[in-house]
Amino acid sequence: MPELPEVEVLARHLRPLLRGKTIRGVNVRRAKVLKPTSPQQFRRALIGAKFINLSRRGKYLLFQLRAPGRKAPVTLLGHLGMTGRIFLARKNESLPRHAAVVLDLGRENFIYEDTRYFGRLTLDVSAVGKLGPEPLGDDFQSALFAESLKRSRQAIKVRLLDQTLVAGIGNIYASEALFRARISPRTSARRLGRLQVARLWRAIRGVLAEAVECGSTVPLNFGGGRSDGLFYFGRAPGAADYYEERLRVYDRAGRPCLNCGGPIKRIKQAARSTFYCPRCQCA
Ligand SMILES: [Zn+2]
């Protein structure tokens, strides 16, 4: 599932490709992904509109468009859910089977593909208002982070997945940040000491920034086809294998810890897998 770094890398990739392009036609093949926007509202708002910017907030993509005859820009919110992809393809290429929404941009199609239809491409942007601070931004402050952790009895791993605490962290980077901060994923959020919180705050920023950096330099395949688990959109054919060094605990159950050599353990927390080293992360 794409998290902050993958969405950021996708936004950086798409931004220059979309800027200035006008939507000439809208083809909604799965109305579910537009909810609560109706296909009629969607078409009315977007046909004739021009892409002016693309930004990211948490795990959401925010497409800004200028519609003819309207002063206020239109914002289109994209969320990739579990299996969503957004990419541009030439008009003469056949559409993927699970293309949920296709925007006609002239020579190219903007394709939102989702095999499981858990993602969204909608005019309803209310989800963004509920998000906590951006972990790589100035609003994410160690002291405020410590205060909000003090109010929770939840295990810290589970707490980190709450998008109102800090936006954009999912299952992968929660495990990675806790490993880097040497904190047990089972520790109750409010029991973390001042130094632990400071380490975790730094670790979150570190793992996310490095993943964005990695995704910006590795050749990736943003189009259709299989994902190989590096980034959900897949590695470009022939690109070297960076996967091993990129994630240090996630999906490494039973393999040696890169710090101490002991086996990485996998546990379930709130119905999701957590990976950690019981030796290095004992506090
Ligand atoms: Zn270890």
Boltz pocket constraint, residues with backbone or C-beta under 6 A from the ligand:
constraints:
  - pocket:
      binder: B
      contacts: [[A, 257], [A, 258], [A, 259], [A, 260], [A, 261], [A, 262], [A, 277], [A, 278], [A, 279], [A, 280], [A, 281]]
      max_distance: 6.0
